[in-house]
């Protein structure tokens, strides 16, 4: 898939942000006719940039061990009720090589912050997939050492997903997000400077979050050297300090997706499975608001319920559900993989890419 020729009337160019667009607090919490207009503008920007194709990847969740203690995540290290697992490299390789859905062009390998799993499972799995398949490979493994990043890249991964989660340093600390925000941003910049296509993201609707707080995420994302960005609705986890907090307002979530699309028409913006926990037709609403990447969950059934970012009662995006949602929105799966798309269309990076932190 190549970047589609832009419509001059829409004021969009391939790889360039919409002229002068930056969301307002009011846009992020709007509803009714104003919201409808916002989402229609975002959908038009997506079609101008990518046509009607959406990328289809799969995800395998290889470990729920985590050294972090985030208040909003069920895999936090203080959750003593969670049965921990590390998946088997051989089982995952067999499934991905011989039994993956035909629509899948890329695989995302995801885990809690677990360097043991990176060495024992992820690296050998990447090497096997690179040898036996043409899948594009992304990883979502948290903050690691520069040496491990380089090993992952040498093995064949090209996309690194590392969410900054919360765009305010004080709130980041209060919610016990990984490390510090400054550290997280150093890793994002280092990865981009080392040749990774980096995707990040944030959470909408965290307890106590105001529209101004939500806007902070856009200010941060705009200045980072990213190829894509996600919005995840806050869903209270049963075994977290936020178990009794209210879930995110779905309007905030989908308005944020639309605003991201208008901010950066060239970004890859995923429809996350939690959209279906935020609203009954959440996945389709995400696609209508500008998302252009969908993910089929291929984590083995016997461990899937223990990968609890939010709740055990997850909404699993199977191949059937994903393809049905694409078809219902009159979209089509891309035959070009995401990793190949990035090779063909190098992302515009911010000036920060040239000045990553010298050390981690």
Secondary structure, DSSP 4 states (H G I P E B T S, - for coil): -PPPPP-GGGT-BTTBPPTT----HHHHT--HHHHHHHHHHHHHHHHHHHTTEEEEEEEEEEE---S---TT-TT-TT-TTSPP-B--HHHHHHHHHHSS-TT--EEEEEESS-HHHIIIIIHHHHHHHHHH---EEEEE--S--HHHHHHHHHHT--EEE---B-S-HHHHHHTT-SS-HHHHHHHHHHHHHTT-EEEEEEEES-TT--HHHHHHHHHHHHTS--SEEEEEE----TTSTTTTSPPPPHHHHHHHHHHHHHH-TTSB-B--TTHHHHSTTHHHHHHHTT--EEEEE---HHHHTT--SS-SS-----HHHHHHHHHHTT-EE-SS-HHHHHHHSPPP--GGGGG--S--
